[in-house]
Amino acid sequence: MTDTLEYDASGLLCPLPVLRANRKLRELARGGLLTVRATDPAAEQDFPAYCRQTGHELVSSTRDGETLVFVIRKR
């Protein structure tokens, strides 16, 4: 079974959504999934860049109205 966590970063502005998501990822075992919801438009570029820099996998990036939803697999 894969660990999964969710983090709601709605209302937070750059760089807080990525910083808080990074903190949450530390709670997961390798291969665990973190779902992050963010409303800051900058998150659309921030999360893919964060994953490229850290080696985590950006499994999906979707939009639910004004909310951006990212699923990240811990490396």
C-alpha positions in Angstrom: 0.0 0.0 0.0 1.3 3.4 -1.0 1.3 6.2 1.6 -0.8 9.2 0.6 -1.1 12.6 2.2 -3.1 15.7 1.2 -2.1 19.3 1.8 -4.4 22.3 1.2 -2.2 25.3 0.4 -5.2 27.4 -0.7 -4.7 31.1 0.1 -0.9 30.8 0.5 1.4 32.7 -1.9 4.7 31.8 -3.4 6.9 30.3 -2.1 4.8 28.9 0.8 2.9 26.2 -1.1 6.1 24.6 -2.3 7.9 25.0 1.1 5.0 23.5 3.0 4.6 20.7 0.4 8.3 19.9 0.8 7.7 19.6 4.6 4.8 17.2 4.0 6.8 15.1 1.6 9.3 14.4 4.4 6.5 12.6 6.3 6.1 10.1 3.4 8.1 7.0 2.6 9.7 6.7 -0.7 7.1 6.2 -3.4 4.4 7.9 -1.3 2.0 10.3 -2.9 1.2 13.9 -1.9 -1.8 15.7 -3.3 -1.5 19.5 -3.0 -4.2 22.0 -3.6 -3.1 25.6 -4.3 -4.7 28.8 -5.4 -1.6 30.9 -6.2 -1.3 31.1 -10.0 2.5 30.9 -9.6 2.2 27.3 -8.3 1.5 26.2 -11.9 5.2 26.9 -12.7 6.6 26.4 -9.2 5.6 22.7 -8.6 7.0 21.4 -12.0 10.3 23.3 -11.3 10.4 22.0 -7.7 10.0 18.4 -8.9 12.7 18.8 -11.6 15.1 20.2 -9.0 14.4 17.6 -6.3 13.8 14.4 -8.4 10.3 13.9 -7.1 7.8 12.8 -9.8 5.0 15.2 -10.8 2.3 12.5 -11.4 -0.4 15.0 -12.4 -1.2 18.7 -12.5 -4.9 19.6 -13.0 -7.2 22.5 -12.4 -10.4 22.4 -10.4 -12.0 25.9 -11.0 -9.5 28.3 -9.4 -7.7 25.5 -7.5 -4.6 23.9 -8.9 -4.2 20.2 -7.9 -0.8 18.6 -8.0 0.0 14.9 -7.2 3.7 14.3 -6.4 5.4 11.0 -5.9 8.3 11.1 -3.4 11.6 9.9 -4.9 
